[in-house]
Amino acid sequence: MSRAGSAVRAAPGGGSGSGGSALFSGFRALGLYSNHLPHVLRYHQRHREFYLLTAAGRSFHTYNVKKLGIVAVSNALLQDITCLAADRMLVFASYGNLLHAFARNKEVVHIYDGHKGEIHLLQPFGDHVISVDIDNVLIVWDVQSEEEYLQLNFDKAVFAVSAIMHPSTYLNKILLGSEQGSLQLWNVKSNKLLYSFPGWGLGGVTTLEQAPAVDVVAIGLVSGHIIVHNIKFDETLMKFQQDWGPITAISFRTDGHPVMAAGSPIGHIALWDLEEKKLISQMRNAHSTAIAGMSFVQGEPLLVTNGADNAIKIWIFDGPGGGGRLLRCRMGHSAPPTKIRYHGQNGQQILSAGQDGTLQSFSTVHERFNKSLGRGSINKKKSKRKGLQYDTMALPPITAFATEIARQNDWDGIIACHQGYITCTTWNYQKTSMGAHKLKPKAFSKNKPLDVYATVVDITTCGNFAVIGLSTGHVDVYNMQSGIHRGHYGKEKAHEGAIRGVAVDGLNQLTITAGSEGFIKFWKFKTMDLVYSANLSSSPSAMLLHRDSGILGIASDDFGISVLDIETRRIVRKFSGHHSQINDMTFSPDGRWLITASMDCTIKTWDLPSGCLIDCFLLDSAAISISMSPTGDFLASSHVDDLGIYLWSNRSLYSLVSLRPLPADYEPSVIMLPGTCPAQDVDITGDEETSDEMIDYNSPEQLEEQLVTLSSLSESRWKNLLNLDVIKKKNKPREPPKVPKSAPFFIPTVPGLIPRYAAAKQENDGQQSKVVNLGVLAQKSDFYVQLEEALSSNEYKSPLNILKEMGPSSIETELRGLAPDAGGSVEVMKSFLRLIGTMLNTKCDFELAQAYLALFLKYFNSMNC
């Protein structure tokens, strides 16, 4: 049986014509907040609010300081931003030797091209902007005309520019700092050197900052000294020294407290009292890397900092002692993620384990739903006492983890194993912290072997049990609620080699294990008896089970992929095509696709029913881990030496995608990773290829003559034809109650000699029949006329089309009008029956023929036609 009338577009070609991905389109990046560039703080006059700008890859983010919520993401540049600055109206960002001006925090409105070297310093300057490149060339640009106003060349051996600043109230003047330690004050309007400051012999200048007092500038040096200098009289007011290395950033409080903050390369912040000229507080480990930027909010006790550890933090100074406490922060991984997995079934949270030792949750909806579960620690109390820098209790980075939401409200729902560490840890997503248990086999509790560590973990669907595989071949089962060891597989150990994969089916009936010696084994989950064992052609490197379909994906050391059905325990598919180690695999929610990521920088999608490669795309950096959303809308990936998590939208959900097998000689082209701004999907198929790749295909009225074909009409047009009487009766409005007639005051009598009462008149309240014979008055309808014409032409297509356009009530009226009493004739009734016969013979519009015939027989069954 088929349904005609619907148009389908078929795609004979595989992939896009440009060699990119036809199935996945870059959407956005998660977890990127800051890099090594200092942030920019702006005040919006109309909004009366401070905004924070940070560079993140090829674009910059705008946050409001009040809630640290993201306000805007700029359009992406062609390369990563290397310098960032802003004035009241525009944001200036550069990469290489090009300088761009952004309006409304979004689009590029000006491009300044004139440098030969890479720009590394920017200074907005009224209607101009000043840029300095690594070749020691300073250019003053006119912002609107994009023309050079002035160009200065400095000798690197004498004065290598390392810092730039515009002193407050100094009209048309800029102050330059050098790597030699000297300063120069220039008038850019007259192109004159006004004054040279010889320096202090303590190393090069790293940063310049205007103090709240006019004529006073703070100078940060490579040696860790801070010089507070009066540039009007060339007089040093005070000098401070930090033992943490060069000064990376300086800022002054402007809310009435004479405090100066200075940043260091190791993440510490020193707070100096300018009146008493002494250190009042230290904020150690404010960031895990160098303090890139630091700014006190004007008139408020708030300090904004950012660093290369991918973090933005706002500190508030409201307590005794002069130190600040963390008020708000936005932070991602400070080292690249090693493993990512979707958490839950709604596809809105991604759990990510990074090389920085943290486990974090990133929301695909909004950043305010992000969570950090912290770092793993052997002893939390000791770790807190020792601090982040000297924490010897910290656990190594997580290499693998498994998550389940079934019992996460009752106990821990995440199990993780750590790099080179035998003990596995549990984590609680609800409490956003490390869990209560540390799971370790009893056999290794007393002695601590060096080469034994946990390799893989899994958690059952019910959330009650965790299965852990070790490098020695042992596979152990633990209870997630109590942390008690519940047994192990095999007499001594499950495999001779290291465990490369463990999986438990959806009903807790089978446990599947894979060992490096090349065997895959099936065990009964409860009794832990061996059920089946098979020898693979190559040693497995990873294993993944799709629990709903019972399909097991196995990646091998020979870069091949095997797909095994756990019901029949047979290999049903084999794929080859990767040229390097397979890092990760993921299934689509329906189990039709297996997506693999390899060190050859490709991500490939294999169609399991057809056994073919249907999509492949190439990236600049290899994907370390991938995970498909449970809803099927996004593919998430993490990459080598990259802090972000990248989302790729599944184009098959919202557009027409070709799923034909890719040719054997298919060569994918490199695709750029998506930016932090959600990307608009662009059709990458060229216009000239549309006729070959995507062909419009309209299904015929009838696929085969032997098939019964249904119409494309909705059921409401024909299903209730036999029940119209009942429907009309139900929909008929009820009559209002009638008021009884009151008796007359004088009873009427009949005139005559003998008085008699007059009999009541019998009123005929609508008992008379209202049915009128319309045989003479009726006008012939279009349908009736077409049926009459069909008696001679025997062509019933036109009257059938008229019936299809009618509603149920109109169809009933037309059929009643075929009766001789209603102005019809027996010949036209016979013509209607021939129409039904034609529909049944051609097997088209089968359900309409049944409904029309049933209604006809209901009205005219008693007539002898």
Stockholm file with secondary structure:
# STOCKHOLM 1.0

chainA/1-865         MSRAGSAVRAAPGGGSGSGGSALFSGFRALGLYSNHLPHVLRYHQRHREFYLLTAAGRSFHTYNVKKLGIVAVSNALLQDITCLAADRMLVFASYGNLLHAFARNKEVVHIYDGHKGEIHLLQPFGDHVISVDIDNVLIVWDVQSEEEYLQLNFDKAVFAVSAIMHPSTYLNKILLGSEQGSLQLWNVKSNKLLYSFPGWGLGGVTTLEQAPAVDVVAIGLVSGHIIVHNIKFDETLMKFQQDWGPITAISFRTDGHPVMAAGSPIGHIALWDLEEKKLISQMRNAHSTAIAGMSFVQGEPLLVTNGADNAIKIWIFDGPGGGGRLLRCRMGHSAPPTKIRYHGQNGQQILSAGQDGTLQSFSTVHERFNKSLGRGSINKKKSKRKGLQYDTMALPPITAFATEIARQNDWDGIIACHQGYITCTTWNYQKTSMGAHKLKPKAFSKNKPLDVYATVVDITTCGNFAVIGLSTGHVDVYNMQSGIHRGHYGKEKAHEGAIRGVAVDGLNQLTITAGSEGFIKFWKFKTMDLVYSANLSSSPSAMLLHRDSGILGIASDDFGISVLDIETRRIVRKFSGHHSQINDMTFSPDGRWLITASMDCTIKTWDLPSGCLIDCFLLDSAAISISMSPTGDFLASSHVDDLGIYLWSNRSLYSLVSLRPLPADYEPSVIMLPGTCPAQDVDITGDEETSDEMIDYNSPEQLEEQLVTLSSLSESRWKNLLNLDVIKKKNKPREPPKVPKSAPFFIPTVPGLIPRYAAAKQENDGQQSKVVNLGVLAQKSDFYVQLEEALSSNEYKSPLNILKEMGPSSIETELRGLAPDAGGSVEVMKSFLRLIGTMLNTKCDFELAQAYLALFLKYFNSMNC
#=GR chainA/1-865 SS CEECSCEEEECCSBSCTTSSCSSEEEEEEESCCCCSSCCEEEEETTTTEEEEEEEETTEEEEEETTTCCEEEECCCCSSCCCEEEECSSEEEEEETTEEEEEETTTEEEEEEECCSSCEEEEEEETTEEEEEETTSEEEEEETTTCCEEEEEECCTTTCCEEEEECCTTCTTEEEEEETTSCEEEEETTTTEEEEEECCCSSCCEEEEEECSSTTEEEEEETTSEEEEEETTTTEEEEEEECSSSSCCCEEECCSSCCEEEEECTTSCEEEEETTTTEEEEEETTSSSSCEEEEEECTTSSEEEEEETTTEEEEEECCSTTSCCEEEEEEECCSSCEEEEEEESSSSCEEEEEETTSEEEEEESSCGGGCEEEEECBSCHHHHHHHCSTTCSSBCCCEEEEEECCTTTTTSCCEEEEETTCSCEEEEETTTTEEEEEEECCGGGTSSCCSSCCEEEEEECTTSSEEEEEETTSCEEEEETTTCCEEEESSSSCSCSSCEEEEEECTTSCEEEEEETTSEEEEEETTTCCEEEEEECSSCEEEEEEETTTTEEEEEETTSCEEEEETTTTEEEEEECCCCSCEEEEEECTTSCEEEEEETTSEEEEEETTTTEEEEEEEESSCEEEEEECTTSSEEEEEETTCCCEEEEEEGGGTSCCCBSCCCTTCCCCEECCCCSSCCCCCCCSCGGGHHHHSEEEECCSCSCTTSCEECSSCGGGTTTGGGHHHHHHHHSCCCCCCCCCCCCSSCCEECSSSCEECCCCCCCCSCSCCCCCCTTTCCCCHHHHHHHHHHHHCCCHHHHHHHHHSCHHHHHHHHHTTSGGGTCCHHHHHHHHHHHHHHHHHTCSHHHHHHHHHHHHHHHTTSCC
#=GC SS_cons         CEECSCEEEECCSBSCTTSSCSSEEEEEEESCCCCSSCCEEEEETTTTEEEEEEEETTEEEEEETTTCCEEEECCCCSSCCCEEEECSSEEEEEETTEEEEEETTTEEEEEEECCSSCEEEEEEETTEEEEEETTSEEEEEETTTCCEEEEEECCTTTCCEEEEECCTTCTTEEEEEETTSCEEEEETTTTEEEEEECCCSSCCEEEEEECSSTTEEEEEETTSEEEEEETTTTEEEEEEECSSSSCCCEEECCSSCCEEEEECTTSCEEEEETTTTEEEEEETTSSSSCEEEEEECTTSSEEEEEETTTEEEEEECCSTTSCCEEEEEEECCSSCEEEEEEESSSSCEEEEEETTSEEEEEESSCGGGCEEEEECBSCHHHHHHHCSTTCSSBCCCEEEEEECCTTTTTSCCEEEEETTCSCEEEEETTTTEEEEEEECCGGGTSSCCSSCCEEEEEECTTSSEEEEEETTSCEEEEETTTCCEEEESSSSCSCSSCEEEEEECTTSCEEEEEETTSEEEEEETTTCCEEEEEECSSCEEEEEEETTTTEEEEEETTSCEEEEETTTTEEEEEECCCCSCEEEEEECTTSCEEEEEETTSEEEEEETTTTEEEEEEEESSCEEEEEECTTSSEEEEEETTCCCEEEEEEGGGTSCCCBSCCCTTCCCCEECCCCSSCCCCCCCSCGGGHHHHSEEEECCSCSCTTSCEECSSCGGGTTTGGGHHHHHHHHSCCCCCCCCCCCCSSCCEECSSSCEECCCCCCCCSCSCCCCCCTTTCCCCHHHHHHHHHHHHCCCHHHHHHHHHSCHHHHHHHHHTTSGGGTCCHHHHHHHHHHHHHHHHHTCSHHHHHHHHHHHHHHHTTSCC
//
